[in-house]
Amino acid sequence: MGGGGGVAGLKGARRRSALGPCLLSLGCALTWATTWGEDANSVVAPWLGLPPLPVVDWPEEADEAPRPGGVHWKTEALLARAAGRSFVWLDDEITDADRAWVAARHPAPALLHRVDPGVGLTKAGLAGLRERLARAGLRRGR
């Protein structure tokens, strides 16, 4: 799971604690891929109803500028972390450039799902994600 500068609608929004169990039911090993770092576990996880999750450790000197062709700065690091394994990445900054870059360089199935930061992950979005996971063979044991 990713995300840039914040959680859409966190201030003044009602608690979205039902979302965590829905994400856990997708059958994927969840990891925070956010610049929030460990703060995601103390601030965002309780709000979503998630347990503490592993966190991607970005290089301290991470250059957050877009790469050539508009590829997000996280993309290459997440491919390295996946180490040839299948993975799913949810983020509000994913573009077609990231999808093309991953498709050209990653040997296993990968699903990059953009979440609208103004809306968040909705029931319809979760249903679509669940369907895409099943079609790609990325769901395990659920």
C-alpha positions as CSV (number, residue, x, y, z in Angstrom):
1,M,0.0,0.0,0.0
2,G,1.3,3.4,-0.8
3,G,0.4,7.0,-0.6
4,G,2.1,10.2,-0.8
5,G,1.5,13.2,1.4
6,G,-1.4,12.0,3.5
7,V,-4.6,10.0,3.9
8,A,-7.5,11.3,1.8
9,G,-10.0,12.9,4.1
10,L,-8.4,11.9,7.4
11,K,-9.1,15.2,9.0
12,G,-12.8,15.4,10.0
13,A,-13.6,12.1,8.2
14,R,-15.5,9.3,9.9
15,R,-13.5,6.3,10.9
16,R,-12.9,3.8,8.1
17,S,-12.2,0.9,10.4
18,A,-14.1,-1.5,8.1
19,L,-11.6,-1.0,5.3
20,G,-8.8,-2.8,7.2
21,P,-10.6,-6.2,7.4
22,C,-11.5,-5.8,3.7
23,L,-7.9,-5.3,2.8
24,L,-6.8,-8.2,4.9
25,S,-9.4,-10.4,3.2
26,L,-7.8,-9.8,-0.2
27,G,-5.3,-12.6,0.7
28,C,-2.2,-10.6,0.1
29,A,0.7,-9.9,2.5
30,L,0.2,-6.2,3.3
31,T,3.1,-3.8,3.7
32,W,3.2,0.0,4.0
33,A,4.9,1.6,1.0
34,T,4.5,5.1,2.2
35,T,6.6,8.0,3.2
36,W,4.8,8.0,6.5
37,G,7.1,5.1,7.5
38,E,6.4,3.6,10.9
39,D,3.9,6.5,11.6
40,A,1.5,4.6,9.3
41,N,1.2,1.9,11.9
42,S,0.5,4.4,14.7
43,V,-1.7,6.9,12.8
44,V,-3.2,5.3,9.8
45,A,-3.5,1.6,10.7
46,P,-5.9,2.2,13.7
47,W,-8.0,4.5,11.6
48,L,-8.4,1.8,9.0
49,G,-8.7,-1.1,11.4
50,L,-5.4,-2.7,10.4
51,P,-2.8,-4.4,12.7
52,P,0.7,-3.1,12.5
53,L,2.3,-4.0,9.2
54,P,5.8,-4.2,7.8
55,V,7.1,-0.9,6.4
56,V,9.2,-0.3,3.3
57,D,12.4,1.4,4.4
58,W,13.1,4.0,1.7
59,P,16.7,5.1,1.3
60,E,17.3,8.1,3.6
61,E,18.4,10.2,0.7
62,A,15.5,9.1,-1.6
63,D,15.1,11.3,-4.5
64,E,11.4,11.8,-4.8
65,A,11.5,13.4,-8.2
66,P,9.7,11.5,-11.0
67,R,12.0,9.4,-13.2
68,P,12.3,9.7,-17.0
69,G,9.0,9.0,-18.7
70,G,7.0,9.9,-15.6
71,V,7.8,6.7,-13.6
72,H,7.2,7.3,-9.9
73,W,10.3,7.3,-7.7
74,K,8.9,4.4,-5.6
75,T,8.5,2.0,-8.6
76,E,12.1,0.8,-8.9
77,A,12.5,0.3,-5.2
78,L,9.3,-1.7,-5.0
79,L,10.4,-3.9,-7.8
80,A,13.6,-4.5,-6.0
81,R,11.7,-5.4,-2.8
82,A,9.4,-7.8,-4.8
83,A,12.6,-9.6,-5.9
84,G,10.8,-11.3,-8.8
85,R,7.7,-12.3,-6.8
86,S,4.2,-11.3,-7.6
87,F,3.0,-8.1,-5.9
88,V,0.1,-5.7,-5.7
89,W,0.7,-1.9,-5.2
90,L,-2.1,0.5,-4.2
91,D,-1.2,4.1,-4.4
92,D,-2.7,7.5,-5.3
93,E,0.2,8.4,-7.5
94,I,0.4,5.3,-9.9
95,T,0.3,6.1,-13.6
96,D,0.3,4.2,-16.8
97,A,4.1,4.9,-17.0
98,D,4.6,2.9,-13.8
99,R,2.5,0.0,-15.1
100,A,4.4,-0.1,-18.4
101,W,7.8,0.1,-16.6
102,V,6.8,-2.8,-14.3
103,A,5.4,-4.9,-17.1
104,A,8.7,-4.5,-19.1
105,R,11.0,-5.3,-16.2
106,H,9.2,-7.6,-13.7
107,P,9.0,-11.4,-14.5
108,A,6.0,-12.2,-12.2
109,P,2.4,-10.9,-12.2
110,A,2.1,-7.4,-10.7
111,L,-1.0,-5.4,-10.2
112,L,-0.7,-1.6,-9.8
113,H,-3.9,-0.1,-8.6
114,R,-4.4,3.7,-8.5
115,V,-6.6,4.9,-5.7
116,D,-8.3,8.3,-6.2
117,P,-6.9,10.5,-3.3
118,G,-10.1,12.5,-3.1
119,V,-12.3,9.4,-2.7
120,G,-10.1,6.7,-1.2
121,L,-10.6,3.0,-1.6
122,T,-14.4,2.4,-2.0
123,K,-16.5,-0.8,-1.9
124,A,-16.7,-0.7,-5.7
125,G,-13.0,-0.2,-5.9
126,L,-12.3,-3.1,-3.5
127,A,-14.7,-5.4,-5.5
128,G,-12.8,-4.4,-8.7
129,L,-9.5,-5.0,-7.1
130,R,-10.6,-8.4,-5.8
131,E,-11.8,-9.4,-9.3
132,R,-8.5,-8.2,-10.9
133,L,-6.5,-10.2,-8.2
134,A,-8.4,-13.3,-9.0
135,R,-8.0,-12.9,-12.8
136,A,-4.2,-12.4,-12.3
137,G,-3.9,-15.4,-9.9
138,L,-2.7,-13.1,-7.1
139,R,-5.1,-14.2,-4.4
140,R,-3.9,-16.8,-2.0
141,G,-6.1,-19.1,0.1
142,R,-9.2,-17.0,0.5
